[in-house]
Amino acid sequence: MDLVGLDSLLKLDFGEIGPGEDISESIDYMKLESLFERSEETMFEESDKSEPDWGWVNSQCYELLTKSRNIWVAVFLSYSLGKTDGIEGLTAGLKYVKNCLSELWPDLYPRLDEEDNNDPYERVNALSIISPEPGLSFGVIDFSKLVSSFKISQSKQIGSYSYQDYKDSINSSNDDAEESAGGQKTSLIEASFKDTSDEILSEKVDHFREVKNCLSEIAQIFSEKTSGEHSVDFSRLISLTDEIASFTLQFCSSREEIEENVSQDSHDFPNSINNTVSPGFSGKISSHKEALDMLREISRYFRENEPSSPVPLILQRAEELVSKDFNEIMQDICPDAIRQMDWLIRDGQA
């Protein structure tokens, strides 16, 4: 299915067909739902996942949404369109989710729990698929991986690469066994971005920021509809879109002009949304690996933009010490002090 089908869906008069019927018990819905079952992530999970025919998923979602306004199906369609139509498809799908929440809140499926003060629990669950807590998996759905895999650079000589391609090359270059090949790959990817026109890169930045804006608007609408009593947390995915936009922007010669336009556009959103994330890295470092990645990113910045700075050498030294314990660090940076300490201990025992 292309975006024409979704465009017609977006333009449907909600007032004419209303919320439709409850499809949660239908065979077609259950087939679709089985692809996105929630589970705990395991180290072997990736090998167990098989990609469905996303064209079929699009068709199933579209057919179901002409019968019922179901937020689960709307979220499934957003992801599926991202797989078939790229970031434009994902954006169109998220806009449809936003429209459903905004226009059909009282009658949207799954219905509010009237016995529990109209608790939107099931709707929170549906939207949580978009940016789940670490450790949770929803079948073949992974919005963060999807967003990272969108191709950004477009070089006729070198090819097209995604942000995920870049991150993978960085990780490979930090592996001793693959350091040379990984470093060459990183340079190749960066060259591809540098060989891509400002117009294309600027357009890509706009796309990622449009995804961020859609997510922010969905969160805002949800909060307003529940009088601030319930919320959905898209901060991890929003932070990722900002990170990718900032990475892409550094290869634009017209960077300052683009940033100025973005700054002006940001005034259209409430402060609570603008403050969700900031440009560049804007989340807590939650793992040893993320901390090392950040050290390497900082080092790369200084090597490229301030080549005379000693910071890369200092950070490289720090990176070498990160995995050592206190005694190993002292032996590495001040071996004489360790020998003197050992001598004092032996002398005291004598």
N, C-alpha and C positions, 0 to 999 in steps of 0.2 A: 504493500500500500504506500502511495506517495503522499505528499503533504496536501494534495488537493482534497483527498478524502477527509482528512482531519479538519481542513479549513471549512468544509461544508458542515462538519459536526460542530465546530466552534460557532458557526452562524445560526445554528438551529434556534428557533424561538422556544426557550425553556417554558414559556407560558402555554404554548400549544400542546406539548406532550407531557409537561410536568415531570415528576420523578420517575414515572413508569412503574414497572413491576419489580417485585423482589426476585432476583435471579440466583440468590445464594444456594438454592437447592437444585438448580438446573445442572444437567450433565455437562453442558458446554462450559459453564462457569467453574465447575469442579475440576475439569480437565486443565483449565487455565491456572487455577489456584495451585494445583499440584506442582507446577513448575517453580513456585515461589514459596515453598514451605520454609518456615523459620526453623533454624537449628543452631547449635553451638558450633563454632568453627573448630576444625581439627587440622593437624599438619598434613593429613592425607586428603583433605576435602577437595582440593583443586582437581585431582585425578578422577574424582567421582562425578564431577559436573560434566554434562554434555549439553552443548548449545542446541536449542530448539530451532525450528524454522521460523525466523523472526517475521517473515512475511505472513506466515500462518497466524502467528500471535497477533500481529496488527489486525488481520481480518477478523479474528475471534473477538478481540477487544472492541473493534468498531461495531460489529454486529450486536454485541451485548449492550453497548452504550446507546444504541438506537432503541433499545427496549427498556433500559433502566439507567438512571444516573447513579452509578455505584462508584464510590471513591477508590475502592480497591482496583477496579478495572481501569479507572483513569490513571492511577499510578503505574499499573502494569503497562498501559499504552505509552506513557511518557518514556519509560525505559526502552520499550521495543522500538519506538520511533527513533530513539537515539542510536540504536543498533543499525537501523536501516537507512536513516536519513541524516545521521551525524548530529552535530550540536544544534542545528536548526530544528531538527525533529524533536530533540529533547526539549528545547525551548517552547515549541508549539504545544507539546504535551503538558508541560508545566503550566502554561497559560490556561489550558483547558481545566486542569485541576483547580487553579485559582478561580476560574469562572464558576465552577460547580460549587465551591465553598461560598463564594460571594452571592450567587443567585439562587441556590437551591438549599441553603442550610437547613431549613425546617424539615424538608422532605427527602433529603439526600439519604442514600443507602451507604452503609448500614445506618439504621435509624438511631436516634438518641434514646437512651434508656430512661423512659418516663418514670419508672419505679425508683430510679436513683437520681432524681433531680436533673433529668436530661443530661446525664453523664455521657460525654462524647468518647468514651474509652476505645470503642472499635475504630473510630475515625483517627484517633491518635495512633493506634497500632498500624493502620494503613499508611499514614504519612511517615511513620518512623522508618519504613523501608528505605526512604530516600536518603537518610543520613543516620544509620543505626549506631548504637553504642558499640565500642570495640568488642570483638569477640562474638558478635551475632552475625549470622549469615541467613540470607533469604533465597535459597536455591541458586538459580543462575543469575539473580539480580545483584549487581554491585555498582551502584551509581558512581562511587568514587573512582573505581577502576575504569568505568565507562568514560567519565569526564577526562581522566588522565590520558586515555587512549585516542582521543580525537586528534587527527593529524592537523598540524599547525603550519609548519614550514612547507614551502612549495618551490623547490629549486629544480630547474630543468636538468642541471648537470649532476646534482647530488641526490635528489629525491626528496620525499616528504617524511617528516618525523613528528612524533607526538612528544608531549611532556614526559610520558611514561618511558618512551625510548631513551630520553635524556637521563632520567633517573636510573634506569637500568644500566646505562653505560657508566654512570658515576659509581654505582655499586660494584660493577665489574672491575673498574679501574682501581678500586680499593681492595680488591682481592689479589693477594700476592701472586697467585697462580695465573691470573689473567690480567695483570696490571698493564702490560704493554698493549695488548689488543683492546682492552677497555678504554685506555687513554686515547688511542687512535680513534675509536668509535665516538668518544665524546667530542673530540676535535672535529670529526666529520659532521656530527649533528649540529654543532655550533656554526660550522661553515654553511650548512644548509639554511639555517635561520638567517645568517648574515647575507645570504644570496637571495633571500625572499624580499619582495618589494614592501615598502612601508605601507602601501595601500592594503595589501593582503594581511600583513601582521596587525594593522590597526583594526581591520574588519574582524579578525579572530579575537582580538582583545575585547571588542564590542560584544561579540557573541558570549564570551565567558562572563562578562559583566552583566549581560542580559539574563543569563541563568541565575547569577547571584541575586539580581533584582527580583526575579520571579520567586525565588525561594524566600526572600525577605518579605515580599508582599503576601505570600501564602501564610507565613508565620504571623504576620500582622493581622490578617483577616481572621485567622483562627483564634487569636487572642481576643479580638474585638467581639467575635460571635459568642465567645464563652465568658464575656465580661472580665477577662483577665484571670479567670480561675483555672484555665488550662492552657497549655502551650505545647508547641512542637519545637524541637531543637534541631536546626539544620546547620549549626555552627561549624561542624567539621567539614561539611561539603562546601559551605560558603567560604571558609578559610582556604580550601583547596582551589576554588575558582579564582580567588584573589591571588593566590600564589602563582598559578599558571599565567594569569594576566600580567602580573609583574615580571615574571620570567620572560614572557614574550615581548613585553614592552621594552626591555633593555636592548633589544636588537633593532628598535625603531629609531631612526635619526630624528624623527619629529616627536620624540617622547614627551617633551615639555608641553607641546600643544595638546596632545592627547590627554595628558594628566590634567591639564587645566579644564578641558571639556568635561572630563569625568567629575572633577571637583564641583563644577557648576551644576551638573546633573544630580549630584548627591543631595542637593538642597531640597529635592522633590520628595525625600523620604523622611519619616520621623526620626528623631535622634536615637530612639531605641534600636532602630534598624542600622543606622550609620555606625553606631558604636559596636555592632556585633563583631566586626573584624576590622583590621586596618591593613593598608597595602603591605605586600610582602608577607613574611612569616608572621602569623598572628595567633598562634595557638600555643598551649603549654607543651613543652617537650615531654613526651610520655614514655620514652624508652631510651636505652643506651645507644641503640642504632641511630635514632633521631638526633641525639646529642652529637654523635660523631658526624652525621650528615651536615648538621648546622655548622660545625667547625670547618668542614671542608668547603661549604658554600661561602663562608666568610673569607677563608683563605683564597678561594678562587676570585672573589671580588677584588681583593687587594692586588693579586697578581695581575689582573687585567686592567685595573683602573689606577692603581698606585704602585707601579712596578719597583719603585725605589724603597718602598716600605718594608721594614723587617718583620711585619706582622705574620706573613705566611710562614717564615722560618720558626717563629715562636709558636704558632698554632700547630705546625707539623710536629714540633717537639712535644707539645702538650698532648697531641693525639697519640704519640708513641707511649705516653705514660698513663693514659686513661685506664688501660686494662690491668695495670700493676697495682699491687698493694703497697702500703706505706713503706715497708722494709725494702721492697724491690725498687721503689722510687728513690729512696735514700741511697741505695747502692748504685743506682744509675747516675744520679746527679751529684752525689757527694760521697764517693766511696771512702775517702779518707776519714770522714766523720764516723762511718760505720766501724772502720778498723779501730779508731780511738775509743769508741764506745765498747767494743769487744774487749779491748785491752783494759779499760777501767773495770769492766765486770769481772774479768779474770783476776785482776789485781785485788779487787775487793774480796773475792772468794778465798784468795790465798791468805 
